[in-house]
Amino acid sequence: MTVRVTLPTVEDTRDFGRRLAGVLRAGDLLLLTGPLGAGKTALTQGLGTGLGVRGDITSPTFVIARVHRPDPARGGAVAMVHADAYRLGDATDPRAEIDDLDLDASVDDSVTVVEWGEGLVEQLVDAHLRVRIDRRDDDTRVVELEPVGGDWARRLTALG
């Protein structure tokens, strides 16, 4: 089961991320793929808003990973780890660099969102959600959610 959503604006992409956050829980892994500028960070900003985490959500390309702690004043109960494996693709052994990020230390206690992580981080959990974002020439985003294992398919029906 793949869920496909068309989002006319960047703000719609953020709003969809906020809605998607409503079906997330600690231990979830989301793999975001798509070309540069497709909206991966905008979607993650919405996830952060929906999860009620602290701090501005910006692209972690240069720091590789950021931990956003829950903000109880915003309704937050679970941390979000936002990682970007884009720069790791040129490494001799990108999986070793992923290991160095120690994502497995926090994966059970947080929602982990990895941009450009396909083929590098799936082994962290038994089930994950693949999120493919494409941007059309008119700036419309097309988001495809593909559940891989676990109860993702059931949870995605709640997005209805």
C-alpha positions in Angstrom: 0.0 0.0 0.0 1.5 3.3 -1.1 -0.2 6.6 -0.1 0.2 9.4 -2.6 -0.6 13.0 -1.8 -0.3 16.1 -4.0 0.6 19.3 -2.1 0.2 22.6 -4.0 2.5 24.7 -1.8 5.4 24.5 0.6 3.1 25.5 3.4 0.8 22.5 2.4 3.9 20.3 2.7 4.6 21.6 6.2 0.9 21.1 7.1 1.0 17.5 5.8 4.1 16.9 7.9 2.2 18.2 10.9 -0.7 15.7 10.1 1.8 12.9 9.6 3.3 13.6 13.0 -0.1 12.6 14.5 0.5 8.9 13.6 4.2 8.8 14.7 5.6 7.5 18.0 9.0 6.8 19.6 10.9 4.2 17.6 9.7 5.3 14.2 12.2 5.8 11.3 11.3 7.9 8.3 13.5 7.8 5.2 13.1 10.9 3.1 14.2 10.9 -0.5 13.8 13.3 -3.4 15.8 15.8 -5.4 17.4 18.9 -3.9 14.7 21.5 -3.1 11.8 18.9 -3.2 10.6 19.8 0.3 12.2 17.2 2.6 13.1 19.9 5.2 9.7 21.6 4.8 8.0 18.3 5.6 10.3 17.8 8.5 9.5 21.2 9.8 5.9 20.1 9.8 6.8 16.9 11.6 8.6 19.0 14.3 5.6 21.2 14.7 3.3 18.3 15.0 5.5 16.5 17.5 5.9 19.7 19.6 9.7 19.7 19.6 12.1 22.5 20.5 14.2 24.5 18.1 14.1 25.6 14.5 14.0 22.8 12.0 16.6 23.6 9.4 18.5 21.4 6.9 21.1 19.4 8.9 23.3 19.0 5.8 26.4 20.6 7.3 26.0 19.3 10.9 24.7 15.9 9.6 22.3 15.4 12.6 20.3 17.4 15.1 18.3 16.3 18.1 15.2 18.3 18.8 13.9 17.6 22.4 10.2 17.6 23.1 8.8 20.8 24.4 6.0 19.9 26.9 4.6 23.5 26.6 3.9 22.7 22.9 2.5 19.3 23.7 5.8 17.5 22.9 6.4 14.1 24.4 9.0 12.5 22.1 12.3 13.8 20.7 12.9 14.0 16.9 16.3 13.3 15.5 16.8 14.9 12.1 19.7 13.6 10.1 21.0 14.2 6.6 23.1 11.6 4.8 23.6 13.6 1.6 27.2 14.4 2.3 27.9 10.8 3.4 27.2 9.5 -0.1 30.8 10.3 -1.3 32.5 8.6 1.7 34.4 5.5 1.2 32.2 3.7 3.7 29.0 5.8 4.3 27.6 3.1 6.6 30.5 3.5 8.9 29.8 7.2 9.0 26.2 6.5 9.8 27.4 4.2 12.6 29.5 7.1 13.9 26.3 9.3 14.2 25.1 6.8 16.8 21.5 6.9 15.6 20.9 3.5 17.0 21.4 5.0 20.5 18.3 7.2 20.2 16.1 5.4 17.7 14.0 3.6 20.3 13.3 6.8 22.2 12.6 9.3 19.4 11.2 9.8 15.9 14.2 9.5 13.6 14.0 11.4 10.2 16.8 10.7 7.8 17.1 12.7 4.5 19.0 10.8 1.8 19.3 7.8 4.1 17.9 5.0 1.8 20.3 2.1 1.7 22.1 3.3 4.8 19.9 3.3 7.9 17.1 0.7 7.3 18.9 -1.8 9.5 18.3 0.4 12.6 14.7 -0.8 13.0 12.5 -3.7 11.8 10.0 -1.4 10.1 10.2 2.1 8.6 8.4 4.5 6.4 9.8 5.6 3.0 8.8 9.1 2.0 9.5 10.1 -1.5 9.0 13.8 -2.4 9.1 15.1 -6.0 8.6 18.7 -7.0 6.9 19.5 -10.3 7.8 22.5 -12.5 4.8 24.4 -11.0 6.3 23.8 -7.5 3.6 21.3 -6.6 4.9 18.5 -4.4 4.0 14.9 -4.8 4.6 12.9 -1.7 4.5 9.1 -1.7 4.5 7.2 1.6 5.5 3.6 1.4 5.2 1.5 4.6 7.9 -1.1 5.1 6.9 -3.7 7.7 5.3 -3.2 11.0 1.9 -1.5 11.4 2.7 1.4 9.1 -0.1 0.6 6.6 -2.7 0.6 9.3 -1.4 3.9 10.8 -1.3 5.6 7.4 -5.1 5.0 7.0 -5.6 7.5 9.8 -4.2 10.2 7.5 -7.3 9.7 5.3 
